Amino acid sequence: MGTGVLYIWGLGASGWANSYYSAAVQAGSQSWTAFFFGASDAANAITVDKTPASLWPMALSVRLFGLNSWAILVPQALMGVGTVAMVYASARRLVNPWAALLAAAVMAVTPVAVLMFRFNNPDALLVLLLTVAGCCVVRAQERGATKWLVLAGAAIGFAFLAKMLQAFLVLPGFALVYLLTAPVAFWRRIWQLLLAGAAMVAAAGWWLLAVALVPASERPYIGGSQTNSVLELALGYNGIGRLNGADYGGLGNLNQEAGWLRMFDTEAGGQISWLLPAALVLLVAVTWLTRRAPRVDPVRAAFWVWGSWLIVTGLVFSLMQGIFHAYYTVALAPAIAVLVGMGVAVLWERGARWLLAVVTAGTAVWSYVLLSRSADWNAWLGIAVVVAGLGAALAMVLTRRVLAVVAVALVACLAGPAAYAVDTAATPHTGAIPTAGPSTGGGPGGGFQRPPNGFQRPNGGGQAFSRPFAGGQGRMGRGGMGGLLNAGTPAAELTTLLKDGASGRTWAAATVGSNNAAGYQLASGQPVMAVGGFNGTDPAPTLEQFQQYVAEKKIHYFLGAGMGGFGGRSTGGSDDAAKIAAWVQENFTATTVGGTTVFDLTQA
């Protein structure tokens, strides 16, 4: 109940949240083809630059309840409630109810979890499915149950359809732990893992196969690729390019922040790292305490399942040379939560109070460090946390008043993330790169400062473009900005023009960049072609294709002028968007409607 309130309360304040995905949800609610492929508009010009599974629950919700912020965001919040429930269920199988509740509480109040389960990025479905997979692997290991391992494989495969290769980061650890610890014969373990792999391939591959079988002329262009290929999107733009910083299709890379301590820096630290040191210490401690347990010991195996998730995913996030955003770290939250809840229980049962005291003191001190990064935000809280935490740690060793000491220790360890969680839930978030909690001034390039209280949606969508961040690099605070990273709200007269001009046209208008198109589309309810996709660097459409659309009277207006940094081979992507903009400016007359440059493509 508490998690539901935290995740659902005040959702409508964020408006369209990430307008890029909200526009695709709108399109999916209007067209089943757009729904299936994840198109940005109902006329199916181009898809979003991810596989579409995360859009499906939201689009179905909009079909049922109409297009509004609540219909888009409530499914995400419910996924958060489901994730917290799965964390509790997984821990409860092996430890006492109070420890399972602790794990659930840690998950619920992790600031980046509160952020992403109140937002419409693909991460909510990804995290839910991976948590389901982790729970299934733990259950499979207990008795060597094939069905649970197959279900885990299917969950990971479907998670691929939410956020592609990131779903596979848990695979090495899950497979290795099962292979080493399952209580069945070795070759049976091999066979079971092969079956689980087949389930994973089937769960992910059916959609990929469908895309491959549908002729390109009968489906939207695959956004984020340069060759209209899902495999290129998965392996390049959303794969190797994220790891090594290679420029795939205008992905861009300004990331110079990779390093072993990235999860603790000013960009990511306040999002996820409050209990990360504790989780790592508890993982090592339990592994040591169970060193003489049988190979098939379910408690140690469970720690290794969740610990492998935390270590592998955390290292990839820390060392990846491509674009990284702090909200990615929500994928670490379930692993941290289970390790903390179960770890505290195991150490308490084995009488290792001194180690729990060390964990409590260390967590309180680290919370103080994180809270001090927002010096103008509730400065008293950090002092209170460190005093309470150190006091509880000392009392844990010296006194026998167990319940009171444990209560103070838990409050001290959870007060920091809980305060950030409440602040996150109370603050609207929009744009492509949201962050949880108060501003710390962190992130590449110093990040963004927290704007004044209140939420203002930027105006003047479709104005001259600028590209301050290649591929969305940088860190966006509350609110947002128009152009590459967020949509603007067009003036009423422009919205009316688009509605009136949509009659008899496939697209009411076209503009460079998906976020600009999203603003016009969400306001007017009419399909708007996103020339060049998210970055404006996809060859969709080509200049020749666009000219053919214009000749056939399929597009009424072109919106915006002065394409700035969008498009162009200097980014590694296609320059068709820049060519289209230049051709429009050379051959059609510009007018201004509601502060936006408009070209009527029916009047040469």
C-alpha positions in Angstrom: 0.0 0.0 0.0 2.7 2.4 1.0 4.7 1.7 -2.2 1.5 2.3 -4.3 1.0 5.7 -2.7 4.6 6.7 -3.1 4.6 5.7 -6.8 1.2 6.9 -7.8 0.6 10.1 -5.8 0.7 13.2 -7.9 1.6 11.5 -11.2 -0.3 13.9 -13.3 2.1 16.8 -12.5 4.7 15.4 -14.8 2.5 15.9 -17.9 3.8 13.9 -20.8 7.0 13.0 -18.8 9.2 11.8 -21.7 7.3 13.2 -24.6 9.3 11.0 -27.0 7.7 7.9 -25.6 4.4 9.5 -24.9 4.0 10.3 -28.6 4.7 6.7 -29.5 2.1 5.6 -26.9 -0.4 8.0 -28.5 0.4 6.5 -31.9 0.1 2.9 -30.6 -3.4 3.8 -29.2 -4.5 5.0 -32.7 -2.9 2.3 -34.9 -2.3 -1.3 -34.3 0.6 -1.3 -36.7 2.2 1.6 -34.8 1.5 -0.4 -31.6 3.2 -3.5 -32.8 6.3 -1.8 -34.2 6.6 1.0 -31.7 6.2 3.8 -34.3 6.5 7.5 -33.3 3.4 8.4 -35.2 0.1 6.7 -36.2 1.1 7.0 -39.9 4.1 4.8 -39.2 7.0 6.8 -40.6 9.7 5.7 -38.1 9.9 3.8 -34.8 11.4 4.8 -31.5 15.0 3.8 -31.0 14.1 0.8 -28.7 12.1 -2.3 -29.1 8.5 -1.6 -28.3 7.4 -3.9 -25.4 7.6 -1.1 -22.8 5.1 0.9 -24.9 2.5 -1.8 -25.1 1.1 -1.6 -21.5 0.9 2.2 -21.8 -0.7 2.1 -25.2 -3.3 -0.4 -24.0 -4.0 1.8 -21.0 -4.6 4.8 -23.3 -6.9 2.8 -25.5 -9.0 2.1 -22.4 -8.8 5.4 -20.5 -7.9 8.0 -23.2 -4.7 10.0 -23.7 -3.7 11.6 -20.5 -0.7 11.6 -18.1 -2.3 9.2 -15.7 -3.1 6.6 -18.3 0.5 6.7 -19.5 2.2 6.7 -16.1 0.0 4.5 -13.9 1.1 1.3 -15.7 4.7 2.2 -14.9 3.8 2.8 -11.2 2.1 -0.6 -11.0 5.2 -2.2 -12.4 7.1 -0.6 -9.5 4.6 -2.1 -7.0 5.1 -5.4 -8.7 8.9 -5.2 -8.5 8.7 -4.4 -4.8 6.4 -7.4 -4.3 8.8 -9.7 -6.2 11.7 -8.5 -4.1 9.8 -9.3 -0.9 8.7 -12.7 -2.2 12.2 -13.7 -3.2 13.7 -12.7 0.1 10.8 -14.2 2.1 11.5 -17.7 0.8 14.8 -17.8 2.7 14.6 -15.3 5.6 12.2 -14.0 8.2 9.3 -11.7 7.2 10.9 -8.7 8.8 14.1 -9.1 6.7 11.9 -9.5 3.6 10.1 -6.3 4.5 13.4 -4.6 4.9 14.4 -5.7 1.4 11.1 -4.4 0.0 11.5 -1.1 1.8 15.0 -0.6 0.4 13.6 -1.3 -3.1 10.7 1.0 -2.6 12.6 4.1 -1.4 15.6 3.9 -3.7 15.5 7.3 -5.3 16.1 6.3 -8.9 13.4 3.6 -8.5 10.9 6.2 -7.4 11.9 8.3 -10.4 11.6 5.6 -13.0 8.5 3.9 -11.7 6.8 7.3 -12.0 8.1 7.9 -15.5 7.6 6.4 -19.0 11.1 5.3 -20.0 11.5 1.6 -20.8 13.4 0.9 -17.6 10.3 0.1 -15.5 9.3 -3.0 -17.5 13.0 -4.0 -17.8 13.5 -4.0 -14.1 10.2 -5.8 -13.3 11.0 -8.6 -15.8 14.6 -9.0 -14.6 13.4 -9.2 -11.0 11.0 -11.9 -12.0 13.8 -13.7 -13.7 16.0 -13.4 -10.6 13.2 -14.8 -8.4 12.7 -17.7 -10.9 16.4 -18.6 -10.9 16.4 -18.7 -7.1 13.4 -21.0 -7.1 14.9 -23.2 -9.8 18.1 -23.6 -7.8 16.3 -24.8 -4.7 15.2 -28.1 -6.2 16.7 -28.0 -9.7 13.3 -27.2 -11.2 13.3 -26.9 -15.0 10.1 -25.0 -15.3 11.4 -22.1 -13.1 14.6 -21.9 -15.1 12.7 -21.8 -18.3 10.4 -19.1 -17.0 13.5 -17.1 -16.0 14.8 -17.4 -19.6 11.5 -16.3 -21.0 11.4 -13.2 -18.7 14.9 -12.2 -19.8 14.0 -12.7 -23.4 10.9 -10.5 -23.1 13.0 -7.9 -21.2 15.1 -7.7 -24.4 12.0 -6.4 -26.1 11.9 -3.6 -23.5 15.5 -2.4 -23.6 17.5 -4.7 -25.8 20.9 -5.9 -24.8 20.9 -4.4 -21.3 18.5 -7.3 -20.4 21.3 -9.8 -21.0 23.7 -8.3 -18.4 22.3 -10.7 -15.8 22.8 -13.8 -18.0 26.4 -14.7 -17.2 25.9 -14.7 -13.4 22.5 -16.4 -13.4 23.7 -19.2 -15.7 27.0 -19.7 -13.8 25.4 -19.8 -10.4 22.8 -22.4 -11.5 25.5 -24.5 -13.2 27.6 -24.5 -10.0 24.9 -24.9 -7.3 21.8 -26.6 -8.6 21.0 -29.9 -6.8 20.8 -32.1 -9.9 23.3 -34.0 -12.1 25.8 -31.9 -14.1 24.5 -32.9 -17.6 20.9 -32.2 -16.4 22.0 -28.7 -15.4 23.5 -28.2 -18.9 20.3 -29.4 -20.5 18.1 -27.2 -18.3 20.2 -24.1 -19.2 19.9 -24.9 -22.9 16.1 -25.1 -22.5 16.1 -21.8 -20.6 18.3 -20.3 -23.4 15.8 -21.5 -26.0 12.9 -19.9 -24.1 14.9 -16.7 -23.9 15.5 -16.7 -27.7 11.9 -17.5 -28.4 10.6 -14.7 -26.1 12.9 -12.2 -27.7 13.1 -13.6 -31.2 9.4 -13.8 -32.2 9.2 -10.0 -32.6 12.5 -9.8 -34.4 11.4 -12.5 -36.8 8.2 -10.7 -37.5 10.0 -7.5 -38.3 12.4 -9.4 -40.6 9.5 -11.0 -42.4 7.4 -7.8 -43.0 8.7 -6.0 -46.1 10.3 -2.6 -45.2 7.7 -0.8 -47.4 4.9 -2.1 -45.2 6.3 -1.1 -41.8 7.9 1.9 -40.2 11.6 2.6 -40.5 13.6 1.2 -37.6 14.7 4.3 -35.7 18.2 4.5 -34.4 19.6 2.4 -37.3 21.2 3.5 -40.5 20.1 0.4 -42.5 16.5 0.0 -41.3 17.7 -3.0 -39.2 16.7 -4.1 -35.7 19.9 -6.1 -35.4 21.9 -3.0 -36.2 19.9 -1.1 -33.6 20.5 -3.8 -31.0 24.2 -4.4 -31.7 25.3 -1.0 -32.7 23.3 2.0 -31.5 22.1 0.3 -28.4 24.9 -2.2 -28.1 28.6 -1.8 -28.9 28.2 2.0 -29.2 27.1 2.2 -25.6 30.1 0.2 -24.4 33.0 1.5 -26.4 31.8 5.0 -27.3 31.7 4.2 -31.0 29.5 6.6 -33.0 26.6 4.6 -34.5 24.1 6.7 -36.5 24.7 10.0 -34.8 24.7 8.4 -31.3 27.5 10.8 -30.3 29.7 10.5 -27.3 30.9 13.1 -24.9 31.3 10.7 -22.0 34.6 11.0 -20.3 33.3 10.0 -16.8 33.8 6.2 -17.0 35.6 4.7 -14.0 35.5 2.3 -11.2 33.8 4.8 -8.8 31.1 6.1 -11.2 28.3 4.6 -9.1 29.4 6.8 -6.2 30.1 10.0 -8.0 27.9 13.2 -8.0 25.9 12.0 -11.0 24.9 8.5 -9.9 25.7 8.4 -6.2 22.4 10.0 -4.9 20.4 7.9 -7.3 21.5 4.4 -6.3 24.5 4.2 -4.0 23.0 4.8 -0.5 23.1 1.1 0.4 25.4 -0.2 -2.4 28.5 -0.4 -0.1 26.4 -2.3 2.5 25.1 -4.7 -0.2 28.7 -5.5 -1.3 29.9 -6.0 2.3 27.0 -8.2 3.1 27.6 -10.3 -0.1 31.2 -10.9 0.9 30.3 -11.6 4.5 27.6 -14.1 3.8 29.8 -15.9 1.2 32.5 -16.2 3.9 30.1 -17.4 6.6 28.6 -20.1 4.4 32.0 -21.2 3.0 31.6 -24.7 4.6 28.0 -25.1 3.5 27.2 -27.8 0.9 27.5 -26.9 -2.8 23.8 -26.7 -3.2 23.1 -24.4 -0.2 20.1 -22.3 -1.3 21.0 -19.2 0.9 24.5 -18.8 -0.6 23.2 -19.5 -4.1 20.5 -16.8 -3.7 23.2 -14.3 -2.6 25.3 -15.3 -5.6 22.3 -14.9 -8.0 21.6 -11.3 -6.8 25.2 -10.5 -6.2 26.2 -11.5 -9.8 23.5 -9.2 -11.1 24.8 -6.3 -9.0 28.5 -6.8 -9.8 28.2 -7.5 -13.6 25.7 -4.7 -14.3 27.4 -2.3 -11.9 30.8 -2.9 -13.6 29.3 -2.4 -17.1 27.7 0.8 -16.1 30.9 2.0 -14.4 33.2 1.3 -17.2 31.1 1.8 -20.4 32.7 4.4 -22.6 29.5 5.3 -24.5 26.6 7.4 -23.4 25.5 6.7 -19.8 22.7 8.3 -17.8 22.3 8.1 -14.1 18.8 6.7 -14.3 20.2 3.5 -15.9 21.2 2.6 -12.3 17.6 1.6 -11.5 18.6 -1.8 -12.8 20.8 -2.3 -9.7 18.0 -1.6 -7.2 16.5 -5.0 -6.9 19.8 -6.7 -6.4 20.9 -4.2 -3.7 17.5 -4.5 -1.9 17.6 -8.3 -1.7 21.2 -8.5 -0.7 20.6 -5.9 2.1 17.5 -7.5 3.5 18.8 -11.1 3.4 22.3 -10.1 4.4 21.1 -8.4 7.6 19.0 -11.4 8.5 21.8 -13.9 8.0 24.3 -11.9 10.0 21.8 -11.3 12.8 21.0 -15.0 13.0 24.7 -15.9 13.1 25.4 -13.4 15.9 27.7 -11.2 13.8 26.5 -8.0 15.5 29.9 -6.3 15.2 29.8 -6.6 11.4 26.2 -5.3 11.4 27.5 -2.4 13.5 30.2 -1.7 10.9 27.7 -1.8 8.1 25.4 0.6 10.0 28.1 3.0 10.7 29.5 2.9 7.2 26.0 3.4 5.7 25.3 6.4 7.9 28.6 8.1 7.1 28.1 7.5 3.4 24.6 8.9 3.6 26.0 12.0 5.2 28.4 12.4 2.3 25.6 12.0 -0.2 23.3 14.4 1.6 26.1 17.0 1.9 26.3 17.2 -1.9 23.0 19.1 -1.7 24.2 21.6 0.8 21.2 23.9 0.4 18.6 21.1 0.9 17.7 20.1 4.5 21.3 20.4 5.7 20.3 19.1 9.2 19.3 15.7 7.9 22.9 14.6 7.2 24.0 15.5 10.7 21.0 13.7 12.2 21.7 10.6 10.1 25.3 10.3 11.0 24.7 10.9 14.7 21.9 8.3 14.9 23.8 5.8 12.8 27.1 6.0 14.7 25.1 5.8 18.0 23.2 2.8 16.9 26.3 1.1 15.7 28.0 1.6 19.1 24.9 0.5 21.0 24.6 -2.6 18.8 27.9 -3.9 20.3 27.5 -2.6 23.8 23.8 -3.0 24.8 21.2 -5.7 24.9 18.2 -3.5 24.0 18.0 -5.1 20.7 14.7 -3.8 19.2 15.3 -0.1 20.0 18.8 -0.3 18.6 17.7 -2.0 15.4 14.9 0.5 14.9 17.4 3.4 15.2 19.8 1.7 12.9 17.2 1.1 10.2 15.9 4.7 10.4 19.5 6.1 10.1 20.2 3.9 7.1 17.0 4.5 5.3 16.4 8.2 6.1 18.6 9.6 3.4 17.2 7.6 0.5 13.7 8.0 1.8 14.0 11.7 1.9 15.3 11.8 -1.6 12.4 9.4 -2.6 9.8 11.8 -1.2 11.5 14.8 -2.9 11.5 12.9 -6.2 7.8 11.9 -5.9 6.9 15.5 -5.0 8.7 17.0 -8.0 7.4 16.8 -11.7 9.9 15.4 -14.2 10.0 15.8 -17.9 12.5 15.3 -20.8 14.8 12.5 -21.9 17.2 12.5 -18.9 15.4 12.9 -15.6 17.2 12.6 -12.2 16.0 11.8 -8.7 16.3 13.9 -5.6 17.6 17.5 -5.2 20.3 18.8 -7.5 23.9 18.0 -6.7 25.4 19.9 -9.6 26.9 16.6 -10.7 27.2 14.8 -14.0 29.3 15.4 -17.1 29.9 19.0 -17.6 28.6 19.9 -14.2 25.0 19.0 -14.8 22.0 21.3 -14.5 21.0 23.3 -11.6 17.6 22.8 -10.0 15.1 25.3 -11.3 12.7 27.3 -9.1 9.8 25.5 -7.5 6.9 24.9 -9.8 6.7 23.2 -13.2 6.8 25.1 -16.5 6.6 23.4 -19.8 8.9 25.0 -22.4 7.2 26.9 -25.2 8.0 27.5 -28.8 8.5 24.0 -30.0 9.8 23.9 -33.6 12.1 26.9 -33.2 15.7 26.8 -34.4 17.4 23.7 -33.2 20.5 23.6 -31.2 22.6 20.6 -30.2 24.3 21.3 -26.8 24.6 17.5 -26.2 25.6 14.9 -28.7 23.1 12.1 -28.6 21.5 13.4 -25.4 24.7 13.4 -23.4 24.5 15.5 -20.3 22.2 15.4 -17.3 18.8 17.0 -17.3 17.2 18.3 -14.1 13.6 19.1 -13.5 11.6 20.6 -16.3 13.4 20.3 -19.6 14.3 22.0 -22.8 13.0 21.9 -26.3 14.7 20.4 -29.3 16.7 17.2 -28.8 15.9 16.3 -25.2 12.3 17.4 -24.7 9.2 18.5 -26.5 7.8 22.0 -26.4 4.1 23.0 -26.3 3.0 24.7 -29.5 0.8 27.8 -29.5 -2.9 27.4 -29.8 -3.1 28.8 -33.3 -0.4 26.4 -34.5 -2.3 23.5 -32.9 -5.5 24.6 -34.7 -3.6 24.8 -38.0 -2.3 21.3 -37.6 -5.8 19.9 -36.8 -7.4 21.7 -39.7 -4.6 20.8 -42.1 -4.6 17.1 -41.3 -7.7 16.3 -43.4 -6.9 14.2 -46.4 -3.2 14.0 -45.4 -1.1 11.1 -44.2 0.9 13.4 -41.9 -0.4 16.8 -40.7 3.2 18.0 -40.7 6.9 17.0 -40.6 9.8 18.4 -38.6 13.3 17.4 -37.8 13.8 15.3 -34.6 11.4 13.1 -32.7 11.0 15.3 -29.7 9.9 18.3 -31.8 7.5 16.1 -33.6 6.2 14.7 -30.3 5.2 18.1 -29.1 3.2 18.9 -32.1 1.6 15.5 -32.3 0.6 15.3 -28.6 -1.0 18.8 -28.8 -2.8 18.2 -32.1 -3.6 14.5 -31.9 -2.5 14.2 -35.6 0.5 12.3 -37.0 3.6 14.3 -37.4 6.6 12.9 -39.2 9.8 12.9 -37.2 12.4 13.5 -39.9 15.6 11.7 -39.0 14.3 10.1 -35.8 15.5 11.0 -32.3 18.8 12.6 -33.3 17.8 13.8 -36.7 20.5 11.5 -38.1 18.5 8.5 -39.4 18.1 8.3 -43.2 14.3 8.2 -42.8 13.0 9.5 -45.0 15.6 10.2 -47.6 15.4 13.5 -49.5 14.0 11.6 -52.5 11.3 9.8 -50.4 10.4 13.1 -48.8 10.0 14.8 -52.1 7.8 12.0 -53.3 5.6 12.4 -50.2 5.3 16.1 -50.9 4.4 15.4 -54.6 1.7 13.0 -53.5 0.3 15.6 -51.0 0.8 13.3 -48.1 2.4 16.0 -45.8 0.8 19.4 -45.3 3.3 21.4 -43.4 7.0 21.5 -42.5 7.7 23.0 -39.1 10.9 24.8 -38.0 13.9 26.3 -39.6 17.7 26.6 -39.0 18.3 22.9 -38.3 21.5 23.7 -36.4 23.4 20.6 -35.3 20.8 18.1 -36.3 21.8 15.8 -39.1 25.1 15.8 -40.9 27.8 13.3 -41.4 30.0 15.0 -38.8 27.9 13.1 -36.2 28.4 9.7 -37.9 24.8 9.6 -39.1 22.8 10.5 -42.2 22.6 14.1 -43.4 19.2 13.5 -45.1 17.4 15.6 -42.5 19.7 18.6 -43.2 19.1 18.1 -47.0 15.4 18.0 -46.5 15.4 21.1 -44.4 17.5 23.0 -47.0 15.3 21.8 -49.9 12.1 23.0 -48.0 13.6 26.4 -47.3 14.7 26.8 -51.0 11.4 25.8 -52.5 8.6 26.9 -50.1 7.6 30.1 -48.5 8.1 30.5 -44.8 5.4 32.0 -42.6 5.2 32.3 -38.8 2.3 30.8 -36.8 2.4 31.1 -33.0 6.1 31.9 -33.0 7.0 28.9 -35.1 8.3 28.9 -38.7 5.8 27.0 -41.0 6.2 25.9 -44.6 3.0 24.9 -46.5 4.2 22.0 -48.6 1.1 22.2 -50.8 2.1 25.6 -52.0 5.4 25.6 -53.8 
